Amino acid sequence: MNHKQTNGYLKYTGLAFQLAGVVVMAILLGQWLDKKWMLSKPYFTVTLVVVFFSAFMYKLYKELTSSE
């Protein structure tokens, strides 16, 4: 395995943990906002998960398509 290929693997090793962190952060923030606004349904939670996940995917797309 060459040096460039190794760097590529290392760059994306923590991707699953980053994604999990983003989703957990969105869930916790959404639940807090739902409780603060006393909502009976998880509107903020669902919305924030979708927004954070979309932002993460956009960031990942930009990283993968950028020329090095």
C-alpha positions in Angstrom: 0.0 0.0 0.0 1.5 3.3 -1.0 1.6 6.5 1.1 -1.1 8.4 -0.7 -3.6 5.4 -0.4 -2.8 5.1 3.4 -3.5 8.9 3.9 -6.9 8.4 2.1 -7.9 5.6 4.5 -6.8 7.6 7.5 -8.7 10.7 6.4 -12.0 8.9 6.4 -11.5 6.4 9.2 -13.5 8.5 11.7 -16.3 9.3 9.3 -18.8 7.0 11.0 -18.0 8.5 14.4 -18.4 12.0 13.0 -21.8 11.1 11.5 -22.9 9.5 14.7 -21.8 12.6 16.7 -23.7 14.9 14.4 -26.9 12.9 14.6 -26.7 12.5 18.4 -26.1 16.3 18.7 -29.1 17.0 16.5 -31.3 14.6 18.5 -30.3 16.1 21.9 -30.7 19.6 20.8 -34.0 18.8 19.1 -35.3 17.1 22.2 -34.3 20.0 24.4 -36.1 22.5 22.1 -39.2 20.3 21.9 -39.3 20.2 25.7 -38.7 23.9 26.0 -41.5 24.8 23.6 -43.7 22.0 25.2 -44.4 20.4 21.8 -46.4 17.1 21.8 -44.6 15.9 18.7 -40.8 15.9 18.0 -40.9 18.7 15.3 -37.5 20.2 16.2 -35.9 16.8 16.7 -36.9 15.5 13.2 -36.1 18.8 11.5 -32.7 19.2 13.1 -31.7 15.6 12.3 -32.6 16.2 8.7 -30.8 19.5 8.5 -27.6 18.3 10.3 -27.5 15.1 8.3 -27.9 17.1 5.0 -25.2 19.5 6.0 -22.9 16.6 6.9 -23.5 14.9 3.5 -22.9 18.2 1.7 -19.6 18.7 3.5 -18.6 15.1 2.7 -19.5 15.6 -1.0 -17.4 18.8 -1.1 -14.5 16.9 0.4 -14.7 14.0 -1.9 -15.1 16.1 -5.1 -12.4 18.6 -4.2 -9.2 18.2 -6.2 -6.1 17.8 -4.0 
